[in-house]
Amino acid sequence: MGARTHAMANASACISDAWSIHNNIAGLAEVDGAAAGSSYHAVPAAQFFDRMAAVFAVPVNGGVAGGGLFRFGDDLYHEQIVSLGFANRFGLASLGLKLNYIQYGAAGMETRDALTASFGGIASLTPALSFGAHVINLNQPIINERTGERLPTRLLAGMAFKPSEKLFIAAEIEKDLAYAPSWKSGLEYQFLKRIDFRTGFQLHPQAGFFGFGFRGRKLALDYALQFNHYSGISHQATLTVQFKRE
C-alpha cells in the first residue's frame, strides 16, 4: 500500500519508508524520523474494491517501531487489518517483524478474525544492489473453525538496482502457496530535484502502472494509476508527513 510503491507495480521488497509497515516490514529500519501518512485507492468501475490505509513510524531505542490501518471493501463485504511492527538494521542487513489483527466481515454472515505474523529482511549486496524478501501470514492461522480453512502464506522476494542517485529499478516475484507466482517490476526516476516519475508492470494478473511524486522537506505527495482488464483504471493518492529528522 502507498502510491509510491503502487506506481511501481507494488515491487516493494527492497523499498524502505514509513509505508513498509504494509509492505516489507524490514524497510521500516531506514526511517530516520517520526512520520505518518494516509492513502486512498479508488476503483471507479468497482467501488467495492476501494481501499484506504494509514501508517505511522517512529525511531525508538534499538530500531524503528510502526503501525498501520487498512480497510478494503464496503458494507456488503470488507476486510480490516491493524498492524504493529518493529525493524532494525544489523550491519548490511535490515530485519523486521510484524503482527496483524485481521477481520473479515460480510452482510448476513459471521465476522471472522485472526492474528498473523509476518517477517522480512533486506540486504545490501553492494552499494547499488540489494535483495529483499518477506513472508506474510507466517503462522497460517485458522480463519474458519468449521471448515479448518487457514489464511494462506505468501512469499515475496525481489532485487533492486540503483545505478545512480536519480534511478531506482526493482523487480519482485510473489508466490501464494495456492496459486501461480506473480511477477512485478518497476522503475523510479528523479527528473527534477523534488519530483519523481514512476512506472511498472505486473504479470499474473497483467496490469500496467504509472505515477509521480513530489518530495518536500516534510511533506510527500504521491499519485499512482493502474490499468487492468478486470477493473479498468484505478487511482491512488498518498500523503506522508515527516515530523522530525535526526
C-alpha positions in Angstrom: 0.0 0.0 0.0 1.2 3.5 -0.7 1.1 5.3 -4.1 4.9 5.3 -4.4 5.2 1.5 -4.5 1.8 1.1 -6.2 3.1 3.1 -9.2 6.0 0.6 -9.4 3.6 -2.4 -9.7 4.0 -2.9 -5.9 7.5 -4.2 -6.3 8.3 -3.2 -2.8 10.6 -5.9 -1.4 13.6 -3.6 -1.3 11.9 -0.2 -0.6 12.4 1.5 2.8 10.0 4.1 4.0 7.1 4.6 6.5 4.8 2.5 4.3 7.0 -0.5 4.8 4.5 -1.4 7.6 2.2 -2.6 4.8 5.0 -4.0 2.6 8.3 -5.5 3.6 8.5 -4.7 7.3 12.3 -4.7 7.2 12.2 -1.4 5.2 11.0 0.4 8.3 14.5 0.2 9.7 15.7 3.0 7.4 13.1 5.6 8.6 15.2 8.3 10.3 12.4 10.5 11.8 8.8 10.2 13.0 6.4 10.0 10.1 2.7 9.5 9.4 0.6 9.1 6.3 -2.7 8.2 4.7 -3.7 6.8 1.4 -6.8 6.1 -0.7 -7.1 3.8 -3.7 -10.3 4.4 -5.7 -11.7 2.0 -8.4 -14.4 3.9 -10.2 -15.7 0.9 -12.1 -16.0 -1.3 -9.0 -16.2 0.9 -5.9 -16.4 -2.2 -3.6 -12.7 -2.6 -4.4 -11.8 0.7 -2.9 -9.1 0.6 -0.3 -7.8 3.0 2.4 -4.8 2.9 4.7 -2.9 4.9 7.3 0.6 4.5 8.8 2.9 5.9 11.4 6.6 5.2 12.2 8.9 6.5 14.9 12.5 5.7 15.7 13.0 4.2 19.2 15.9 2.7 21.2 17.1 -0.3 19.2 15.3 0.4 15.9 12.1 1.8 14.4 8.5 1.0 15.5 5.4 1.5 13.4 1.8 0.8 13.0 -0.8 0.7 10.2 -4.5 0.5 9.5 -6.0 -0.9 6.3 -9.6 -1.3 5.0 -10.9 -2.9 1.9 -14.4 -3.2 0.5 -17.8 -1.9 1.5 -20.8 -2.7 3.8 -21.5 -5.9 1.8 -18.0 -7.3 2.2 -14.9 -5.8 3.9 -11.5 -6.6 5.3 -9.8 -4.7 8.1 -6.2 -5.0 9.3 -4.4 -3.4 12.2 -0.6 -3.9 12.1 2.2 -3.3 14.6 5.8 -3.8 13.6 9.4 -3.3 14.5 12.6 -3.3 12.4 16.3 -2.7 12.9 19.5 -2.6 10.9 22.3 -5.0 11.6 25.4 -4.2 9.5 24.5 -4.6 5.9 21.0 -6.1 6.6 17.7 -4.9 8.0 15.3 -7.3 9.7 11.7 -6.7 10.8 8.7 -8.5 12.4 5.1 -7.5 12.2 1.8 -8.7 13.9 -1.5 -8.2 12.1 -5.0 -8.4 13.5 -7.3 -9.2 10.5 -11.1 -9.1 10.5 -13.3 -10.3 7.7 -17.0 -9.2 7.5 -19.9 -9.9 5.1 -23.5 -8.9 5.2 -25.6 -11.6 6.9 -22.6 -13.7 7.9 -20.5 -14.2 11.0 -17.5 -11.9 11.3 -14.2 -13.8 11.4 -10.8 -12.6 12.7 -7.3 -13.9 13.1 -3.9 -12.8 14.4 -1.0 -13.3 11.9 2.8 -12.8 11.9 5.0 -11.5 9.1 8.8 -11.4 8.8 11.1 -9.7 6.4 14.7 -8.8 5.6 16.6 -6.5 3.2 20.3 -7.0 2.5 22.7 -4.6 0.8 24.8 -6.8 -1.5 26.7 -3.8 -3.0 26.2 0.0 -2.7 23.9 -0.2 -5.8 22.3 -3.7 -5.4 20.0 -5.0 -2.7 17.9 -8.1 -2.1 14.7 -8.2 -0.1 12.3 -10.9 1.0 9.3 -11.2 3.3 6.8 -13.8 4.4 3.2 -12.8 5.0 0.9 -14.9 7.4 3.9 -17.0 8.5 1.8 -18.8 11.1 -1.2 -19.7 8.8 -4.0 -19.2 11.4 -7.4 -20.8 11.0 -10.0 -18.4 9.8 -13.0 -20.8 9.8 -13.2 -23.3 12.7 -15.9 -25.3 11.0 -14.0 -26.0 7.8 -10.5 -25.7 9.1 -9.7 -23.0 6.4 -6.5 -21.2 7.0 -5.2 -17.9 5.8 -2.7 -18.6 3.0 1.0 -17.8 3.4 2.5 -15.5 0.8 6.2 -15.4 -0.1 7.8 -12.3 -1.8 11.4 -11.8 -2.9 12.9 -9.2 -5.1 16.0 -7.3 -6.2 16.7 -3.6 -6.5 19.3 -1.8 -8.6 20.2 1.9 -8.0 22.9 2.8 -10.6 22.7 6.5 -9.8 21.0 8.8 -7.3 18.3 9.5 -9.8 17.4 6.0 -10.9 15.9 3.1 -9.0 14.9 -0.2 -10.6 13.0 -3.0 -8.8 11.8 -6.5 -9.6 9.9 -8.9 -7.4 8.2 -12.3 -7.5 5.2 -13.1 -5.3 4.0 -16.6 -4.6 0.8 -17.6 -2.8 1.2 -21.2 -1.9 -2.1 -22.0 -3.5 -1.6 -20.0 -6.8 0.8 -19.4 -9.6 3.5 -16.8 -9.0 3.1 -13.2 -9.9 6.0 -11.1 -11.4 6.3 -7.4 -10.7 8.8 -4.8 -12.0 9.0 -1.1 -11.5 11.2 2.0 -12.1 11.5 5.3 -10.4 13.4 8.2 -12.0 14.0 11.6 -10.4 13.7 14.0 -13.3 13.5 17.2 -11.2 15.0 17.9 -7.8 11.8 17.1 -5.9 9.7 15.3 -8.5 9.9 11.6 -9.3 8.4 9.7 -12.2 7.4 6.0 -11.8 6.1 3.2 -13.9 5.7 -0.6 -13.6 4.2 -3.8 -15.0 2.8 -6.9 -13.4 2.3 -10.4 -14.8 -0.3 -12.9 -13.5 -2.6 -10.9 -13.4 -1.4 -8.4 -16.0 -1.6 -4.8 -15.1 0.2 -1.6 -16.0 1.1 1.3 -13.7 2.2 4.9 -13.8 2.7 7.6 -11.3 4.7 10.5 -9.9 5.6 12.0 -6.6 6.6 15.3 -5.0 9.0 15.3 -2.1 9.3 18.3 0.1 11.4 18.6 3.3 8.5 17.4 5.5 5.7 16.6 3.1 5.4 14.0 0.3 2.5 13.7 -2.2 2.3 10.6 -4.4 -0.1 9.5 -7.1 -0.5 6.2 -8.9 -2.7 5.0 -11.8 -3.3 1.3 -12.5 -4.9 -0.3 -15.5 -6.0 -3.9 -16.0 -8.7 -5.7 -18.0 -10.8 -6.7 -14.9 -11.4 -3.4 -13.1 -10.2 -0.8 -15.7 -8.5 2.3 -14.5 -8.0 2.9 -10.8 -6.3 5.8 -8.9 -4.4 6.1 -5.7 -3.2 9.2 -3.8 -1.0 9.2 -0.7 0.1 11.9 1.7 3.0 11.4 4.0 4.3 13.8 6.6 7.8 13.8 8.2 7.5 15.3 11.6 11.2 15.1 12.7 14.5 14.4 11.1 17.6 13.4 13.1 
